[in-house]
Amino acid sequence: MHNPYFFELKRTLRTLLALSVTAATLASCENTTDAGPELGREYYPLAVGAYRIYDVADTSYSNFTATIQRYQYKEKDSTLVTDAAGLPAYQVVRYRRAARNEPWRFDSVLLVTPTAQALQVQRSNLRTVELVFPVREGRTWNQNAFNSRDSITAETRFYNRVNQPFTYSNGSRQFSYNETVTTSNLFGRGEVNLFYATVRRAVYAKGVGLVYRVRRDFAFCDNSPGCIPNASRPNSGRSRWEVLVESGK
């Protein structure tokens, strides 16, 4: 029989451990080179009044049929506040609209806490570690160190293509950045096999911030015994593609 007291104690100890770790522990890597000046926060610059506009394609799959919803969202760094841990943080207000000629409508508020060692983002009471500093090729960390999805030792994010150029197309427009860094799940490969795929990838440009993000959760087969998986034709799941199209102050 499971002992509920034991599991509650285990959960409490895990929470206390997560809250007491330093940002170096968040990095979870064997190389402990000193951070030095900044070395990373320029990939996610914040300033009151700054804004970013993204094109979004949200696709859901059901019975091998795709339904696509396109829209835009805008993030604006609105106010400098203090977060629950007493650290300086930015309230980032998110707006949304279905088409470029429509007015913006309030969507949600993010709380972004940048420190010399890490950058944390709180969405809907879920706090995640989006970046750790210094940015270094191959460095890993636990994105869920401060939320209920934490497994303490799980290294869920990975840096690759540090200080590399990145180019993407959006319709007839092409966007290029000389210095970027990519964060990915599971060492850049994602969880992929014949029957499902889970991919999380984000690209940050130096001096700009997030410029590209993709999330995919696919199942390539239904439960029928005769299904032959096809990686180009998901049976069910969802994908979301976001690209920066405008930013400024």
KEVOSE-409743 format. One line per field, with one value per atom (N, C-alpha, C): x, y, z. Coordinates in Angstrom, 3 decimals. Example, Ala and Ser with C-alpha at 12.3 -4.5 7.8 and 13.67 -1.06 7.14 Angstrom:
# KEVOSE-409743
x 13.190,12.300,13.200,12.850,13.670,12.900
y -5.690,-4.500,-3.300,-2.250,-1.060,0.030
z 7.800,7.800,7.800,7.080,7.140,7.870
//
This chain:
# KEVOSE-409743
x 0.860,0.000,0.889,0.492,1.257,0.991,2.026,1.917,1.794,0.609,0.419,1.335,1.656,2.551,3.934,4.396,5.711,5.782,4.735,4.757,4.626,3.859,3.751,5.081,5.771,7.078,8.075,8.029,8.931,8.695,7.424,7.117,7.584,7.408,7.837,9.342,10.080,11.529,11.997,11.301,11.667,11.459,10.357,10.070,11.115,11.461,12.464,13.811,14.159,15.418,15.430,14.318,14.246,14.356,13.723,13.741,15.092,15.885,17.158,18.335,18.120,19.242,19.667,20.930,21.435,21.261,21.472,21.338,22.380,23.512,24.511,23.977,23.211,22.605,21.589,20.861,19.897,20.566,21.810,22.503,22.767,22.958,23.119,24.176,25.301,26.341,27.656,28.579,29.823,30.836,30.674,31.596,31.111,31.862,31.406,32.208,32.489,33.186,32.430,33.144,32.500,31.714,30.589,29.686,30.292,31.018,31.551,30.446,30.746,29.753,28.685,27.415,26.256,26.353,26.976,27.156,25.855,24.809,23.583,22.327,22.237,20.998,20.682,21.699,21.448,20.610,20.457,19.591,18.112,17.853,16.456,16.387,16.632,16.628,15.233,15.149,13.881,14.023,13.001,12.999,11.558,11.197,9.822,9.481,8.387,7.952,8.304,9.233,9.614,8.478,8.356,7.294,7.825,7.103,7.435,6.131,6.035,4.840,5.212,4.386,4.661,3.491,3.808,2.828,2.779,1.573,1.400,0.542,0.963,0.146,-0.069,-1.308,-1.675,-2.454,-1.895,-2.495,-2.858,-4.092,-4.516,-4.800,-4.518,-4.691,-5.671,-6.617,-7.578,-7.940,-7.749,-8.066,-7.402,-6.126,-5.291,-5.719,-6.534,-6.983,-6.455,-5.866,-5.277,-6.231,-6.344,-7.115,-6.168,-6.008,-5.023,-5.709,-5.228,-5.694,-4.504,-4.659,-3.579,-3.992,-3.042,-3.304,-1.979,-2.047,-0.857,-0.979,0.168,0.163,1.288,1.079,2.026,2.392,3.677,4.155,4.738,4.350,4.876,5.404,6.666,7.267,6.670,5.730,4.929,5.456,5.864,6.202,7.307,8.181,9.192,8.642,8.560,7.950,8.911,8.432,9.185,8.419,9.106,8.400,8.288,7.718,7.458,8.729,9.854,11.136,11.872,11.247,11.872,12.840,12.796,13.712,13.041,13.808,13.232,12.718,11.527,10.910,10.108,9.856,9.080,7.704,6.671,5.348,5.279,5.063,4.973,3.518,2.848,1.440,1.337,0.529,0.340,-1.049,-1.071,-2.302,-2.424,-3.624,-3.853,-4.854,-4.684,-5.670,-5.676,-6.822,-6.972,-6.389,-6.327,-5.801,-5.110,-4.234,-3.439,-4.281,-5.455,-6.284,-7.269,-7.176,-8.061,-7.374,-8.154,-7.546,-6.979,-5.971,-5.403,-6.359,-6.441,-7.257,-6.381,-6.611,-5.819,-5.938,-4.797,-4.786,-4.322,-3.151,-2.606,-1.420,-0.858,0.314,1.373,2.595,3.739,4.565,5.247,6.180,7.561,8.465,9.796,10.829,11.593,12.602,13.985,14.756,16.119,17.111,18.059,19.144,20.456,21.562,22.865,23.083,22.303,22.517,21.433,20.215,19.126,18.005,17.131,15.932,14.724,13.814,12.624,11.387,10.436,9.181,8.023,7.093,5.915,4.686,4.042,2.797,1.745,0.615,-0.496,-0.013,0.783,1.306,2.288,2.767,3.788,5.104,6.098,7.391,8.372,8.966,9.936,11.246,12.327,13.649,13.912,13.808,13.919,15.360,16.227,17.633,18.478,19.700,20.679,21.933,22.666,23.837,25.086,26.256,26.474,25.960,25.582,25.168,26.402,26.283,27.434,26.974,27.621,27.276,27.237,26.126,26.001,25.525,25.348,24.945,23.494,23.231,21.889,21.371,20.043,19.450,18.046,17.492,16.148,15.162,14.372,13.417,12.355,12.053,10.962,11.457,12.617,13.201,12.317,11.423,10.613,9.120,8.731,7.307,7.030,5.762,5.342,5.742,6.247,6.693,8.137,8.756,10.170,10.412,11.479,11.944,13.328,13.716,14.963,16.177,16.408,17.615,17.394,16.157,15.848,16.478,17.261,17.810,16.948,16.095,15.070,15.370,16.379,16.709,18.187,18.504,19.837,20.172,21.390,21.844,22.587,22.254,23.095,23.076,23.967,24.128,24.322,25.195,25.467,26.249,25.781,26.388,26.412,25.397,25.303,24.226,24.348,23.306,22.042,20.924,19.651,18.785,18.175,17.320,16.019,14.907,13.624,12.776,11.833,10.917,9.518,8.799,7.415,6.644,6.000,5.376,6.446,6.318,7.299,8.463,8.410,9.448,10.465,11.726,12.784,13.478,13.767,14.390,15.712,16.769,18.086,18.706,19.354,20.043,21.429,22.427,23.815,24.213,23.689,24.083,22.841,22.675,21.519,21.966,21.058,21.252,19.935,20.027,18.850,18.740,17.534,17.280,16.341,16.614,15.838,15.609,14.641,14.433,15.284,15.697,16.445,17.598,18.488,19.728,19.509,18.420,18.183,17.479,17.273,16.666,15.165,14.675,13.277,13.018,11.801,11.402,10.691,11.360,10.818,11.018,9.970,10.100,9.055,8.795,7.864,6.441,6.094,4.689,4.359,5.324,5.020,6.237,6.002,7.086,6.733,7.692,7.550,8.765,8.551,9.647,9.378,10.386,10.340,11.618,11.498,12.689,12.422,13.386,13.252,14.584,14.518,15.717,15.658,16.746,16.861,17.987,17.724,18.729,19.310,20.608,21.293,20.781,20.390,19.887,18.437,17.787,16.404,15.491,15.857,15.029,14.539,13.395,12.836,12.419,12.925,12.570,11.841,11.958,11.345,11.093,9.907,9.626,8.676,8.951,8.080,7.852,6.609,6.247,5.414,5.790,5.055,4.797,3.563,3.178,2.297,2.887,2.183,2.099,1.006,0.917,0.653,1.442,1.341,0.380,-0.134,-1.067,-2.237,-3.357,-4.455,-4.262,-5.279,-5.145,-5.417,-5.673,-5.969,-4.701,-4.781,-3.593,-2.954,-3.712,-3.154,-2.559,-2.495,-1.994,-0.499,-0.108,1.301,1.694,2.592,2.930,3.606,3.251,3.822,4.200,5.505,5.998,5.542,5.098,4.624,3.107,2.439,0.969,0.518,0.528,0.109,-1.360,-1.655,-3.042,-3.709,-2.995,-3.562,-2.441,-2.824,-1.832,-1.980,-0.898,-0.950,0.450,0.517,1.778,1.516,2.548,2.438,3.754,3.648,4.805,4.675,5.709,5.690,6.939,6.780,7.932,7.775,8.876,8.874,8.795,7.864,7.728,7.954,7.957,8.174,8.572,9.458,9.811,10.263,10.212,10.624,10.311,10.357,10.063,9.123
y -1.202,0.000,1.242,2.256,3.505,4.311,4.885,5.718,7.171,7.808,9.187,10.168,9.877,10.777,10.784,9.588,9.475,10.288,10.190,10.903,12.407,12.827,14.258,14.802,14.023,14.446,14.527,13.534,13.527,14.747,15.087,16.245,17.538,17.648,18.846,19.018,17.915,17.983,18.371,17.853,18.194,19.674,20.227,21.650,22.514,22.149,22.918,22.877,21.722,21.604,22.466,22.445,23.250,24.733,25.162,26.587,27.043,26.110,26.491,26.386,25.783,25.645,26.998,27.098,28.316,28.220,29.323,29.300,28.392,28.213,27.284,25.868,25.527,24.200,24.048,25.135,25.084,24.650,25.038,24.717,23.241,22.539,21.081,20.616,21.249,20.807,20.708,19.898,19.612,20.739,21.623,22.719,23.916,24.367,25.425,26.704,27.052,28.284,29.481,30.454,31.653,32.362,32.952,33.568,34.777,35.597,36.801,37.816,38.912,39.958,39.519,39.574,39.286,37.937,37.879,36.632,35.869,36.566,35.864,36.701,37.649,38.406,39.220,39.474,40.203,39.387,38.086,37.270,37.431,38.085,38.323,39.714,40.765,42.122,42.558,43.284,43.793,45.276,46.041,47.475,47.950,48.727,49.223,49.990,49.597,50.223,49.435,48.486,47.681,46.711,46.386,45.461,44.522,43.407,42.411,41.857,41.710,41.179,39.882,38.853,37.537,37.081,36.468,35.716,34.302,33.752,32.429,31.566,30.321,29.313,28.168,27.982,26.957,25.872,24.663,23.587,22.413,21.955,20.758,19.648,18.401,17.251,16.277,15.804,14.813,13.906,12.616,11.629,11.993,12.376,12.693,13.974,14.793,16.050,17.229,18.205,19.375,20.558,21.265,22.506,23.600,24.650,25.694,26.985,27.561,28.867,29.817,30.939,31.925,33.205,33.796,35.035,35.697,36.824,37.521,37.746,37.778,38.287,39.298,40.186,41.260,41.211,41.281,41.367,42.754,43.361,44.676,44.659,45.086,45.173,46.401,46.178,47.302,47.948,47.139,47.694,46.877,47.549,46.876,46.715,45.474,45.177,44.298,43.795,42.853,41.535,40.414,39.136,38.562,37.358,36.748,36.455,36.323,36.065,37.350,38.510,39.784,40.272,39.679,40.041,40.984,41.886,42.754,41.926,42.235,41.481,42.431,41.988,42.772,42.135,42.967,42.527,42.711,41.609,41.648,41.351,42.339,42.193,41.641,40.610,39.987,40.347,40.759,41.068,40.115,40.006,39.078,39.674,39.349,39.729,38.678,38.512,37.478,37.896,39.204,39.700,41.033,41.398,42.618,43.882,43.887,45.097,45.170,44.230,44.244,44.881,45.407,45.986,44.898,45.253,44.319,44.158,42.944,42.652,41.999,42.384,41.841,40.318,39.651,38.189,37.691,38.119,37.596,38.444,38.109,38.806,37.774,38.006,37.185,37.954,37.234,37.854,37.297,38.174,37.749,38.268,37.351,37.698,37.395,38.426,38.197,38.414,37.501,37.679,37.472,37.574,37.363,35.902,34.990,33.559,32.889,33.425,32.742,33.715,33.280,34.057,33.160,33.596,32.822,33.537,32.742,33.280,32.589,33.394,32.841,33.086,31.985,32.044,31.251,31.856,31.151,30.403,31.067,30.518,29.368,29.153,28.143,28.857,28.672,29.343,28.386,28.837,28.025,28.787,28.040,28.615,28.550,29.681,29.702,29.747,30.448,30.555,30.500,29.990,30.073,30.743,31.404,32.174,31.670,31.689,32.155,31.160,31.677,30.825,30.096,28.780,27.991,26.774,26.505,25.368,24.076,23.354,22.070,22.129,23.302,23.410,22.954,22.269,21.762,22.333,22.317,22.758,22.198,22.351,21.871,23.023,23.000,24.080,24.160,23.047,23.000,22.985,23.569,23.528,24.174,25.099,25.817,25.570,24.452,24.166,22.697,22.320,20.987,19.886,20.262,19.252,18.832,19.383,19.131,17.696,17.095,15.797,15.917,17.134,17.511,17.349,16.165,15.930,16.022,16.249,16.224,17.411,17.146,18.190,18.234,19.240,19.245,20.196,21.070,22.016,21.951,22.413,22.230,23.405,23.960,25.012,24.393,24.861,24.536,25.700,25.651,26.714,28.075,28.138,29.390,30.339,31.597,32.657,32.316,31.574,31.208,32.046,32.261,32.996,32.155,32.833,32.133,32.932,32.245,32.874,32.095,32.793,32.131,32.992,32.339,33.031,33.017,34.097,34.212,34.864,34.023,34.559,35.052,36.284,36.853,37.533,37.594,38.274,37.277,37.695,36.876,37.653,36.966,37.581,36.867,37.647,37.078,37.745,36.947,37.431,36.816,37.642,37.177,36.336,36.680,35.967,35.484,34.180,33.605,32.409,31.966,30.726,29.952,28.636,27.772,26.962,26.891,25.998,24.898,23.670,22.526,21.555,20.672,19.596,18.390,17.632,16.388,16.531,17.460,17.615,17.880,18.627,19.068,18.063,16.828,15.812,15.714,16.093,15.880,14.411,14.090,12.702,12.264,11.500,11.137,9.647,8.957,7.590,7.370,6.132,5.862,6.304,6.362,6.549,7.922,8.653,9.967,10.870,12.178,13.165,14.275,14.652,15.790,16.680,17.900,18.812,20.163,20.718,22.074,22.781,23.836,24.524,26.026,26.802,28.255,28.867,29.972,30.672,32.110,32.529,33.881,34.610,35.848,36.655,37.678,37.856,38.799,40.216,40.888,42.245,42.354,41.215,41.226,40.424,39.189,38.307,37.121,36.569,35.414,35.802,35.063,35.359,34.197,32.990,31.818,30.767,30.139,29.054,28.066,26.786,25.742,24.701,24.219,23.159,22.140,20.878,19.827,18.654,18.165,16.952,16.147,15.142,14.381,12.904,12.276,10.816,10.467,9.575,9.275,8.132,7.463,6.364,6.463,5.870,5.697,4.339,3.832,2.572,1.323,1.509,0.349,-0.459,-1.792,-2.641,-2.533,-2.110,-2.046,-0.708,0.232,1.580,1.540,2.191,2.336,3.788,4.053,5.449,6.161,7.441,8.279,9.606,9.886,11.075,12.374,12.344,13.555,13.713,12.790,12.833,12.423,13.372,13.032,12.628,11.679,11.289,12.239,12.579,13.464,14.268,15.335,16.156,17.624,18.357,19.805,20.341,21.389,22.100,23.599,24.323,25.782,26.371,27.315,27.959,29.461,30.088,31.517,32.169,33.294,34.019,35.510,36.136,37.574,38.322,39.274,40.059,41.553,41.994,43.415,43.576,44.523,44.856,46.300,46.880,48.265,48.783,50.098,50.757,51.919
z 0.000,0.000,0.000,-0.774,-0.794,0.468,0.996,2.191,1.759,1.932,1.452,2.159,3.432,4.161,3.517,3.134,2.520,1.240,0.408,-0.856,-0.658,0.343,0.627,1.120,1.984,2.482,1.340,0.453,-0.691,-1.566,-1.809,-2.639,-1.973,-0.672,0.049,-0.020,0.198,0.135,-1.262,-2.265,-3.624,-3.905,-3.427,-3.615,-2.937,-1.686,-0.949,-1.654,-2.183,-2.885,-4.130,-4.872,-6.100,-5.804,-4.704,-4.368,-3.838,-3.341,-2.738,-3.690,-4.864,-5.778,-6.298,-6.616,-7.237,-8.728,-9.422,-10.877,-11.512,-10.832,-11.358,-11.358,-10.333,-10.297,-11.401,-11.711,-12.811,-14.100,-14.265,-15.506,-15.649,-14.553,-14.555,-15.538,-15.555,-16.476,-15.745,-16.299,-15.610,-15.723,-16.687,-16.872,-16.077,-15.081,-14.181,-14.375,-15.607,-15.905,-15.352,-14.805,-14.264,-15.359,-14.937,-15.908,-16.587,-15.844,-16.442,-16.689,-17.401,-17.630,-18.635,-18.210,-19.046,-19.748,-20.926,-21.668,-21.879,-22.231,-22.516,-22.460,-21.545,-21.418,-22.662,-23.488,-24.733,-25.716,-25.461,-26.304,-25.927,-24.815,-24.396,-23.775,-24.576,-24.029,-23.614,-22.513,-22.002,-21.703,-22.013,-21.726,-21.723,-20.719,-20.637,-21.910,-22.540,-23.784,-25.029,-24.913,-26.076,-26.431,-27.713,-28.136,-29.209,-29.396,-30.414,-30.984,-32.302,-32.950,-33.678,-33.480,-34.053,-34.925,-36.051,-36.824,-36.260,-36.138,-35.541,-36.463,-36.633,-37.320,-36.345,-35.920,-34.938,-35.675,-35.730,-36.519,-35.626,-35.731,-35.012,-36.030,-35.627,-36.502,-35.862,-36.651,-36.176,-37.336,-37.153,-38.189,-39.518,-39.435,-40.596,-41.307,-40.652,-41.248,-40.441,-41.135,-40.473,-40.522,-39.394,-39.314,-38.844,-39.652,-39.365,-38.946,-37.863,-37.405,-37.423,-38.108,-38.190,-37.458,-36.754,-36.034,-35.675,-35.013,-34.525,-33.031,-32.352,-30.990,-30.815,-29.872,-29.592,-28.114,-27.832,-26.459,-26.214,-25.095,-24.754,-23.328,-23.156,-21.823,-21.139,-20.222,-19.735,-18.469,-17.475,-16.169,-15.517,-14.797,-13.988,-12.577,-12.099,-10.799,-9.989,-8.866,-8.042,-7.997,-8.286,-8.307,-6.894,-6.768,-5.460,-4.694,-5.398,-4.736,-4.395,-4.661,-4.355,-5.411,-6.605,-7.677,-8.674,-9.285,-10.317,-11.488,-11.966,-13.054,-13.933,-15.157,-16.102,-16.294,-16.206,-16.637,-18.151,-18.845,-20.302,-20.675,-21.258,-21.604,-23.022,-23.174,-24.486,-25.029,-26.308,-27.021,-28.217,-28.747,-29.857,-30.842,-32.131,-33.137,-34.253,-34.895,-35.912,-37.255,-37.524,-38.796,-38.568,-39.494,-39.330,-39.279,-39.910,-39.943,-38.773,-37.828,-36.672,-35.469,-34.506,-33.303,-32.394,-31.609,-30.636,-29.460,-28.958,-27.776,-26.712,-25.474,-24.373,-24.332,-24.099,-24.028,-22.656,-22.201,-20.951,-20.509,-19.336,-18.807,-18.434,-18.872,-18.491,-17.477,-16.603,-15.678,-16.009,-16.428,-16.865,-15.879,-15.281,-14.282,-14.836,-15.217,-15.676,-14.536,-14.372,-13.413,-14.155,-13.441,-14.077,-14.446,-13.844,-14.084,-14.932,-14.950,-15.656,-15.975,-16.872,-17.197,-17.002,-16.115,-15.795,-16.340,-16.827,-17.349,-16.640,-16.131,-15.467,-16.324,-16.746,-17.527,-16.779,-16.502,-15.839,-14.603,-13.775,-12.522,-12.719,-13.938,-14.198,-14.499,-13.627,-13.786,-14.468,-15.568,-16.290,-16.454,-16.618,-16.854,-18.347,-19.027,-20.479,-20.964,-20.240,-20.607,-19.349,-19.462,-18.378,-18.921,-18.043,-18.452,-17.714,-18.334,-19.704,-20.731,-21.887,-22.999,-23.522,-23.634,-24.058,-24.863,-25.968,-26.818,-26.007,-26.125,-25.450,-24.012,-23.462,-22.056,-21.880,-20.785,-20.506,-19.196,-19.024,-17.766,-17.624,-16.437,-16.122,-16.268,-17.300,-17.542,-16.448,-15.799,-14.816,-13.376,-13.116,-11.777,-10.715,-11.110,-10.134,-10.301,-10.893,-10.995,-10.707,-10.719,-10.300,-11.280,-12.462,-13.424,-13.187,-12.175,-11.903,-11.468,-11.996,-11.512,-10.897,-10.513,-9.845,-10.751,-11.255,-12.034,-13.536,-13.963,-15.395,-16.112,-17.138,-17.984,-19.243,-19.316,-20.362,-21.510,-21.362,-22.435,-22.744,-23.958,-24.502,-25.424,-25.322,-26.227,-27.413,-28.617,-29.762,-30.748,-31.715,-32.716,-32.047,-31.054,-30.347,-31.249,-31.303,-32.117,-33.609,-34.070,-35.476,-36.166,-37.480,-38.218,-38.357,-38.555,-38.713,-39.677,-40.644,-41.646,-41.763,-41.876,-42.104,-43.027,-43.689,-44.601,-44.014,-44.247,-43.813,-44.953,-45.774,-46.977,-47.936,-48.385,-49.312,-48.593,-47.269,-46.499,-45.978,-45.953,-45.393,-44.276,-43.187,-42.026,-41.742,-41.514,-41.249,-40.031,-39.201,-38.003,-37.968,-37.682,-37.728,-36.523,-35.330,-34.118,-33.375,-33.320,-32.631,-31.791,-30.933,-30.194,-30.241,-30.340,-30.395,-29.115,-28.542,-27.418,-27.904,-27.492,-27.948,-26.812,-26.986,-26.018,-26.406,-25.424,-25.621,-26.610,-26.301,-27.055,-28.543,-28.823,-30.181,-31.064,-30.589,-31.441,-31.249,-30.081,-29.779,-29.501,-29.136,-28.948,-30.219,-31.040,-32.341,-32.584,-32.998,-33.479,-34.571,-34.929,-36.023,-35.721,-34.426,-34.075,-33.488,-32.986,-32.442,-32.533,-32.367,-32.353,-31.378,-30.559,-29.656,-29.859,-30.329,-30.639,-29.987,-29.337,-28.787,-29.219,-30.000,-30.470,-30.499,-30.027,-30.028,-30.435,-31.177,-31.631,-31.114,-30.464,-29.915,-30.639,-31.077,-31.756,-30.796,-30.861,-29.975,-30.226,-29.151,-29.238,-29.664,-29.944,-30.423,-29.501,-29.187,-28.374,-29.174,-28.780,-29.470,-30.882,-31.886,-33.278,-33.943,-33.385,-34.019,-32.949,-33.012,-32.068,-32.728,-32.526,-33.051,-31.961,-31.858,-30.917,-31.689,-31.585,-32.288,-31.350,-31.355,-30.640,-31.582,-32.215,-33.232,-32.861,-33.277,-33.332,-34.792,-35.333,-36.758,-37.067,-36.049,-36.257,-35.288,-35.681,-34.748,-34.063,-33.431,-32.689,-33.522,-34.810,-35.646,-35.908,-35.883,-36.048,-37.428,-38.442,-39.790,-40.160,-39.211,-39.525,-39.842,-40.929,-41.293,-41.067,-40.104,-39.788,-40.946,-41.104,-42.146,-41.504,-41.437,-40.731,-41.370,-42.605,-43.276,-43.175,-42.452,-42.380,-40.974,-40.031,-38.664,-38.595,-37.742,-37.498,-36.513,-35.452,-34.435,-33.796,-33.120,-32.434,-32.765,-32.496,-32.663,-32.935,-33.720,-33.929,-33.858,-33.451,-33.381,-33.851,-34.768,-35.392,-35.166,-34.610,-34.308,-34.880,-35.573,-36.119,-35.841,-35.489,-35.242,-36.571,-36.655,-37.892,-37.659,-36.407,-36.114,-34.650,-34.397,-33.012,-32.960,-31.761,-31.610,-30.235,-30.076,-28.795,-29.041
//
